[in-house]
Amino acid sequence: MAQCFQKSHEAYSRKDGALAKELSNQGKEHQRQMEQLNHQASDWIFHANNTDSKPGEVDLHGLYVKEAIERADQAIQDARRRGDNHISFIVGKGLHSRGGVAKIKPAIEQLIQKHNLVARIDPNNAGVLIVDINDTRSRGGISVDEISRRLEDKDQGCVIM
Protein backbone atom coordinates (compact mmCIF):
# COMPACT_ATOMS: atom_id res chain seq x y z
CA MET A 1 0.00 0.00 0.00
CA ALA A 2 2.66 2.48 1.05
CA GLN A 3 4.82 1.58 -1.94
CA CYS A 4 1.92 2.18 -4.33
CA PHE A 5 1.15 5.55 -2.79
CA GLN A 6 4.83 6.53 -2.86
CA LYS A 7 5.23 5.47 -6.49
CA SER A 8 1.99 7.28 -7.34
CA HIS A 9 3.38 10.46 -5.82
CA GLU A 10 6.61 10.04 -7.79
CA ALA A 11 4.70 9.45 -11.04
CA TYR A 12 2.59 12.55 -10.38
CA SER A 13 5.77 14.57 -9.79
CA ARG A 14 7.04 13.36 -13.19
CA LYS A 15 3.72 14.55 -14.70
CA ASP A 16 2.64 10.96 -15.51
CA GLY A 17 -0.96 11.36 -14.39
CA ALA A 18 -2.22 8.07 -15.83
CA LEU A 19 0.38 6.01 -13.96
CA ALA A 20 -0.13 8.09 -10.81
CA LYS A 21 -3.88 7.37 -10.91
CA GLU A 22 -3.34 3.66 -11.53
CA LEU A 23 -0.86 3.37 -8.65
CA SER A 24 -3.14 5.40 -6.38
CA ASN A 25 -6.03 3.05 -7.14
CA GLN A 26 -3.79 0.05 -6.39
CA GLY A 27 -2.80 1.65 -3.07
CA LYS A 28 -6.48 2.23 -2.21
CA GLU A 29 -7.27 -1.41 -2.98
CA HIS A 30 -4.42 -2.56 -0.73
CA GLN A 31 -5.75 -0.23 1.98
CA ARG A 32 -9.26 -1.66 1.63
CA GLN A 33 -7.89 -5.21 1.92
CA MET A 34 -5.81 -4.23 4.95
CA GLU A 35 -8.83 -2.74 6.71
CA GLN A 36 -10.91 -5.82 5.90
CA LEU A 37 -8.22 -8.14 7.30
CA ASN A 38 -7.82 -5.96 10.42
CA HIS A 39 -11.58 -6.17 10.98
CA GLN A 40 -11.50 -9.96 10.59
CA ALA A 41 -8.58 -10.19 13.03
CA SER A 42 -10.44 -7.99 15.53
CA ASP A 43 -13.51 -10.21 15.28
CA TRP A 44 -11.40 -13.33 15.77
CA ILE A 45 -9.53 -11.91 18.79
CA PHE A 46 -12.74 -10.67 20.42
CA HIS A 47 -14.52 -13.99 19.85
CA ALA A 48 -11.55 -16.02 21.13
CA ASN A 49 -11.24 -13.88 24.28
CA ASN A 50 -14.95 -13.97 25.06
CA THR A 51 -15.86 -17.57 24.24
CA ASP A 52 -15.74 -18.63 27.89
CA SER A 53 -16.72 -15.27 29.43
CA LYS A 54 -19.45 -15.13 32.03
CA PRO A 55 -22.70 -13.34 31.14
CA GLY A 56 -22.22 -9.60 31.54
CA GLU A 57 -18.44 -9.85 31.14
CA VAL A 58 -16.60 -8.41 28.13
CA ASP A 59 -12.87 -9.01 27.60
CA LEU A 60 -11.27 -6.22 25.58
CA HIS A 61 -7.68 -7.51 25.69
CA GLY A 62 -5.81 -7.61 22.41
CA LEU A 63 -7.97 -5.06 20.63
CA TYR A 64 -6.88 -1.68 19.37
CA VAL A 65 -8.31 1.19 21.42
CA LYS A 66 -10.80 2.16 18.71
CA GLU A 67 -12.01 -1.44 18.47
CA ALA A 68 -12.31 -1.75 22.25
CA ILE A 69 -14.39 1.45 22.42
CA GLU A 70 -16.73 0.19 19.69
CA ARG A 71 -17.17 -3.19 21.42
CA ALA A 72 -17.70 -1.61 24.86
CA ASP A 73 -20.18 0.93 23.50
CA GLN A 74 -22.17 -1.86 21.84
CA ALA A 75 -22.03 -3.94 25.04
CA ILE A 76 -23.41 -1.03 27.09
CA GLN A 77 -26.25 -0.52 24.62
CA ASP A 78 -27.03 -4.25 24.58
CA ALA A 79 -26.96 -4.42 28.39
CA ARG A 80 -29.39 -1.50 28.60
CA ARG A 81 -31.76 -3.18 26.11
CA ARG A 82 -31.67 -6.42 28.12
CA GLY A 83 -32.19 -4.55 31.40
CA ASP A 84 -28.92 -5.76 32.91
CA ASN A 85 -27.82 -4.10 36.15
CA HIS A 86 -24.10 -4.10 35.39
CA ILE A 87 -21.43 -5.14 32.95
CA SER A 88 -17.79 -5.99 33.64
CA PHE A 89 -15.12 -4.82 31.22
CA ILE A 90 -11.81 -6.63 31.38
CA VAL A 91 -9.48 -3.79 30.40
CA GLY A 92 -6.24 -4.90 31.99
CA LYS A 93 -3.77 -2.82 33.95
CA GLY A 94 -1.54 -1.85 31.04
CA LEU A 95 1.23 -4.24 32.06
CA HIS A 96 1.72 -5.43 28.47
CA SER A 97 1.35 -1.99 26.89
CA ARG A 98 4.35 -0.05 25.67
CA GLY A 99 5.91 1.68 28.67
CA GLY A 100 3.48 -0.07 31.01
CA VAL A 101 0.90 2.65 30.33
CA ALA A 102 -2.66 1.40 29.91
CA LYS A 103 -4.39 2.44 26.69
CA ILE A 104 -7.72 0.63 26.73
CA LYS A 105 -8.63 1.44 30.32
CA PRO A 106 -8.58 5.24 30.00
CA ALA A 107 -10.53 5.04 26.75
CA ILE A 108 -13.24 2.91 28.37
CA GLU A 109 -13.33 5.29 31.34
CA GLN A 110 -14.05 8.13 28.91
CA LEU A 111 -16.79 6.06 27.31
CA ILE A 112 -18.32 5.43 30.73
CA GLN A 113 -18.28 9.19 31.36
CA LYS A 114 -19.90 9.80 27.97
CA HIS A 115 -22.74 7.50 28.98
CA ASN A 116 -22.88 9.21 32.41
CA LEU A 117 -22.57 5.87 34.18
CA VAL A 118 -21.01 4.85 37.47
CA ALA A 119 -18.07 2.44 37.53
CA ARG A 120 -16.01 0.74 40.19
CA ILE A 121 -12.94 -1.45 40.17
CA ASP A 122 -13.51 -5.13 40.76
CA PRO A 123 -12.17 -5.74 44.28
CA ASN A 124 -10.61 -9.01 43.11
CA ASN A 125 -8.97 -7.65 39.95
CA ALA A 126 -7.85 -4.06 39.36
CA GLY A 127 -7.90 -4.71 35.60
CA VAL A 128 -11.68 -5.02 35.57
CA LEU A 129 -14.14 -2.14 35.55
CA ILE A 130 -17.66 -2.91 36.75
CA VAL A 131 -20.12 -0.50 35.20
CA ASP A 132 -23.50 0.03 36.84
CA ILE A 133 -25.88 0.30 33.90
CA ASN A 134 -28.92 1.56 35.80
CA ASP A 135 -27.11 3.97 38.12
CA THR A 136 -25.82 7.28 36.84
CA ARG A 137 -23.17 9.49 38.41
CA SER A 138 -25.84 11.95 39.60
CA ARG A 139 -27.18 9.35 42.04
CA GLY A 140 -23.89 8.57 43.71
CA GLY A 141 -21.10 6.08 43.22
CA ILE A 142 -17.49 6.70 42.34
CA SER A 143 -16.49 8.52 39.19
CA VAL A 144 -13.96 7.13 36.76
CA ASP A 145 -11.71 10.10 37.60
CA GLU A 146 -11.65 8.92 41.22
CA ILE A 147 -10.94 5.35 40.09
CA SER A 148 -7.95 6.57 38.06
CA ARG A 149 -6.69 8.74 40.91
CA ARG A 150 -6.83 5.83 43.34
CA LEU A 151 -5.10 3.47 40.93
CA GLU A 152 -2.28 5.96 40.37
CA ASP A 153 -1.80 6.57 44.11
CA LYS A 154 0.95 4.05 44.83
CA ASP A 155 0.89 4.85 48.59
CA GLN A 156 -2.68 3.66 48.97
CA GLY A 157 -1.94 -0.02 48.32
CA CYS A 158 -4.98 -2.20 47.88
CA VAL A 159 -8.27 -0.34 47.79
CA ILE A 160 -11.51 -2.18 48.32
CA MET A 161 -14.63 -0.37 47.18
Contacts in CASP RR format, 6 or more apart in sequence:
PFRMAT RR
TARGET T0000
AUTHOR 0000-0000-0000
METHOD contacts of the structure
MODEL  1
MAQCFQKSHEAYSRKDGALAKELSNQGKEHQRQMEQLNHQASDWIFHANN
TDSKPGEVDLHGLYVKEAIERADQAIQDARRRGDNHISFIVGKGLHSRGG
VAKIKPAIEQLIQKHNLVARIDPNNAGVLIVDINDTRSRGGISVDEISRR
LEDKDQGCVIM
1 27 0 8 1.000
1 30 0 8 1.000
1 31 0 8 1.000
1 34 0 8 1.000
4 23 0 8 1.000
4 24 0 8 1.000
4 26 0 8 1.000
4 27 0 8 1.000
4 30 0 8 1.000
5 23 0 8 1.000
5 24 0 8 1.000
5 27 0 8 1.000
7 23 0 8 1.000
8 19 0 8 1.000
8 20 0 8 1.000
8 21 0 8 1.000
8 22 0 8 1.000
8 23 0 8 1.000
8 24 0 8 1.000
8 27 0 8 1.000
9 20 0 8 1.000
11 17 0 8 1.000
11 19 0 8 1.000
11 20 0 8 1.000
11 23 0 8 1.000
12 20 0 8 1.000
42 63 0 8 1.000
42 64 0 8 1.000
42 67 0 8 1.000
45 62 0 8 1.000
45 63 0 8 1.000
46 59 0 8 1.000
46 63 0 8 1.000
46 67 0 8 1.000
46 71 0 8 1.000
49 59 0 8 1.000
49 60 0 8 1.000
49 61 0 8 1.000
49 62 0 8 1.000
50 57 0 8 1.000
50 58 0 8 1.000
50 59 0 8 1.000
53 59 0 8 1.000
54 88 0 8 1.000
56 75 0 8 1.000
56 79 0 8 1.000
56 84 0 8 1.000
56 86 0 8 1.000
56 87 0 8 1.000
56 88 0 8 1.000
57 87 0 8 1.000
57 88 0 8 1.000
57 90 0 8 1.000
58 71 0 8 1.000
58 72 0 8 1.000
58 75 0 8 1.000
58 87 0 8 1.000
58 88 0 8 1.000
58 89 0 8 1.000
58 90 0 8 1.000
59 90 0 8 1.000
60 68 0 8 1.000
60 71 0 8 1.000
60 72 0 8 1.000
60 89 0 8 1.000
60 90 0 8 1.000
60 91 0 8 1.000
60 104 0 8 1.000
60 108 0 8 1.000
61 90 0 8 1.000
61 92 0 8 1.000
61 104 0 8 1.000
63 71 0 8 1.000
63 104 0 8 1.000
65 103 0 8 1.000
65 104 0 8 1.000
65 107 0 8 1.000
68 91 0 8 1.000
68 104 0 8 1.000
68 107 0 8 1.000
68 108 0 8 1.000
69 107 0 8 1.000
69 108 0 8 1.000
69 111 0 8 1.000
72 89 0 8 1.000
72 108 0 8 1.000
72 111 0 8 1.000
73 111 0 8 1.000
75 87 0 8 1.000
75 89 0 8 1.000
76 87 0 8 1.000
76 111 0 8 1.000
76 115 0 8 1.000
76 117 0 8 1.000
76 131 0 8 1.000
76 133 0 8 1.000
79 86 0 8 1.000
79 87 0 8 1.000
79 133 0 8 1.000
80 133 0 8 1.000
83 133 0 8 1.000
83 134 0 8 1.000
84 133 0 8 1.000
85 132 0 8 1.000
85 133 0 8 1.000
85 134 0 8 1.000
86 130 0 8 1.000
86 131 0 8 1.000
86 132 0 8 1.000
86 133 0 8 1.000
87 130 0 8 1.000
87 131 0 8 1.000
87 133 0 8 1.000
88 122 0 8 1.000
88 128 0 8 1.000
88 129 0 8 1.000
88 130 0 8 1.000
88 131 0 8 1.000
89 108 0 8 1.000
89 128 0 8 1.000
89 129 0 8 1.000
89 131 0 8 1.000
90 125 0 8 1.000
90 127 0 8 1.000
90 128 0 8 1.000
91 102 0 8 1.000
91 104 0 8 1.000
91 105 0 8 1.000
91 108 0 8 1.000
91 127 0 8 1.000
91 128 0 8 1.000
91 129 0 8 1.000
92 102 0 8 1.000
92 104 0 8 1.000
92 105 0 8 1.000
92 127 0 8 1.000
92 128 0 8 1.000
93 102 0 8 1.000
93 105 0 8 1.000
93 126 0 8 1.000
93 127 0 8 1.000
94 100 0 8 1.000
94 101 0 8 1.000
94 102 0 8 1.000
94 103 0 8 1.000
94 104 0 8 1.000
94 105 0 8 1.000
97 103 0 8 1.000
105 127 0 8 1.000
105 129 0 8 1.000
106 148 0 8 1.000
108 129 0 8 1.000
109 119 0 8 1.000
109 129 0 8 1.000
109 144 0 8 1.000
109 145 0 8 1.000
109 147 0 8 1.000
109 148 0 8 1.000
110 144 0 8 1.000
112 119 0 8 1.000
112 129 0 8 1.000
112 131 0 8 1.000
112 144 0 8 1.000
113 143 0 8 1.000
113 144 0 8 1.000
116 136 0 8 1.000
116 137 0 8 1.000
116 138 0 8 1.000
117 131 0 8 1.000
117 132 0 8 1.000
117 133 0 8 1.000
117 135 0 8 1.000
117 136 0 8 1.000
117 137 0 8 1.000
118 131 0 8 1.000
118 132 0 8 1.000
118 135 0 8 1.000
118 136 0 8 1.000
118 137 0 8 1.000
118 139 0 8 1.000
118 140 0 8 1.000
118 141 0 8 1.000
118 142 0 8 1.000
118 143 0 8 1.000
119 129 0 8 1.000
119 130 0 8 1.000
119 131 0 8 1.000
119 132 0 8 1.000
119 142 0 8 1.000
119 144 0 8 1.000
119 147 0 8 1.000
120 129 0 8 1.000
120 130 0 8 1.000
120 132 0 8 1.000
120 141 0 8 1.000
120 142 0 8 1.000
120 147 0 8 1.000
120 161 0 8 1.000
121 127 0 8 1.000
121 128 0 8 1.000
121 129 0 8 1.000
121 130 0 8 1.000
121 147 0 8 1.000
121 150 0 8 1.000
121 151 0 8 1.000
121 159 0 8 1.000
121 161 0 8 1.000
122 128 0 8 1.000
122 129 0 8 1.000
122 130 0 8 1.000
123 160 0 8 1.000
123 161 0 8 1.000
126 151 0 8 1.000
129 144 0 8 1.000
129 147 0 8 1.000
132 141 0 8 1.000
135 141 0 8 1.000
137 143 0 8 1.000
142 161 0 8 1.000
150 156 0 8 1.000
150 159 0 8 1.000
END
